[in-house]
């Protein structure tokens, strides 16, 4: 089972930026896709962004134009650059490795709080 460790969360003011990292214990190219989701208190987990093994990217409408997912396969790391942050972006952000044969693996998450 792959281990995923997220980092980079914290407290930021509205309009600010953060970059999250997700370090995997094996090559991220072993997976069909890597994704970020988020979970806010008392809300359902929400998909945020995906980068496929082939490099295609997709974003939720709520973050399109503000967030960018990227990867460094040499470091086995996936990133989520978050700009123009809003209060409603406050959540625990979780990294997921998607494998159509092995199933999905999740990290523990990193807290992002957007507040003035």
C-alpha positions as CSV (number, residue, x, y, z in Angstrom):
1,X,0.0,0.0,0.0
2,X,1.4,3.4,-1.0
3,X,1.9,5.9,1.8
4,X,0.9,9.5,1.0
5,X,2.0,12.4,3.2
6,X,0.5,15.9,2.7
7,X,2.1,19.1,3.9
8,X,2.0,22.8,3.3
9,X,-1.3,23.7,5.0
10,X,-1.7,26.6,7.4
11,X,-3.5,29.8,8.1
12,X,-3.7,32.4,5.4
13,X,-5.7,35.5,4.8
14,X,-8.4,35.8,2.1
15,X,-6.7,36.5,-1.2
16,X,-3.5,34.8,-0.2
17,X,-1.7,31.7,-1.6
18,X,-0.5,28.3,-0.3
19,X,1.2,25.4,-2.0
20,X,0.4,21.9,-0.8
21,X,2.6,18.9,-1.3
22,X,1.8,15.2,-1.4
23,X,4.8,12.9,-1.1
24,X,4.3,9.3,-2.2
25,X,6.3,6.3,-1.0
26,X,6.5,5.0,-4.6
27,X,6.5,6.3,-8.1
28,X,3.4,8.4,-8.8
29,X,3.6,7.2,-12.4
30,X,2.6,3.7,-11.1
31,X,-0.9,5.2,-10.6
32,X,-3.6,6.0,-13.2
33,X,-4.0,9.4,-11.6
34,X,-3.3,11.6,-8.5
35,X,-5.9,13.8,-7.1
36,X,-6.7,16.3,-4.4
37,X,-10.0,16.5,-2.5
38,X,-11.1,18.5,0.5
39,X,-13.4,18.1,3.4
40,X,-14.8,21.0,5.3
41,X,-16.6,20.6,8.7
42,X,-20.1,19.2,8.3
43,X,-19.8,18.9,4.5
44,X,-19.3,16.1,2.1
45,X,-15.8,15.4,0.8
46,X,-15.3,17.4,-2.4
47,X,-13.1,16.6,-5.3
48,X,-10.7,19.5,-6.2
49,X,-8.3,18.5,-8.9
50,X,-6.8,15.6,-10.8
51,X,-3.7,14.9,-12.8
52,X,-3.6,11.7,-14.9
53,X,-0.7,9.5,-15.6
54,X,-0.6,11.0,-19.1
55,X,-0.5,14.5,-17.7
56,X,-4.1,15.7,-18.3
57,X,-5.5,18.0,-15.6
58,X,-9.0,18.6,-14.4
59,X,-10.5,21.0,-11.8
60,X,-13.7,21.5,-9.9
61,X,-15.6,24.6,-11.1
62,X,-15.2,26.1,-7.6
63,X,-11.4,26.3,-7.9
64,X,-10.9,26.6,-11.7
65,X,-8.6,29.5,-12.5
66,X,-7.3,29.8,-8.9
67,X,-5.8,26.4,-8.2
68,X,-3.2,24.4,-10.2
69,X,-2.2,20.8,-9.8
70,X,1.3,19.7,-10.8
71,X,3.7,16.9,-10.2
72,X,7.4,16.1,-10.0
73,X,7.8,12.4,-10.9
74,X,11.4,12.4,-9.9
75,X,10.4,13.4,-6.4
76,X,7.2,11.3,-6.3
77,X,5.4,14.4,-5.3
78,X,2.2,16.1,-6.4
79,X,1.5,19.7,-5.7
80,X,-1.6,21.9,-5.4
81,X,-0.9,25.6,-5.9
82,X,-3.8,27.6,-4.4
83,X,-4.1,31.3,-5.2
84,X,-6.8,33.9,-4.5
85,X,-7.9,31.9,-1.5
86,X,-11.4,32.4,-0.1
87,X,-12.9,31.7,3.3
88,X,-14.9,28.9,1.7
89,X,-11.7,27.1,0.7
90,X,-11.2,26.3,4.4
91,X,-11.0,22.5,4.7
92,X,-8.7,19.5,5.3
93,X,-7.0,18.8,1.9
94,X,-6.4,15.2,1.1
95,X,-4.2,13.6,-1.5
96,X,-5.4,10.4,-3.3
97,X,-3.6,7.9,-5.5
98,X,-5.9,6.2,-8.0
99,X,-5.1,2.7,-9.2
100,X,-7.8,1.0,-11.3
101,X,-6.5,-2.5,-10.2
102,X,-5.3,-1.9,-6.6
103,X,-7.9,0.7,-5.6
104,X,-7.5,4.2,-4.2
105,X,-5.2,5.2,-1.4
106,X,-5.6,8.4,0.7
107,X,-3.2,10.5,2.8
108,X,-4.1,11.9,6.2
109,X,-4.7,15.4,5.0
110,X,-3.4,18.9,5.8
111,X,-5.5,21.7,7.2
112,X,-6.0,24.9,5.3
113,X,-7.7,27.8,7.1
114,X,-8.5,31.0,5.2
115,X,-9.5,33.7,7.7
116,X,-8.8,37.4,8.4
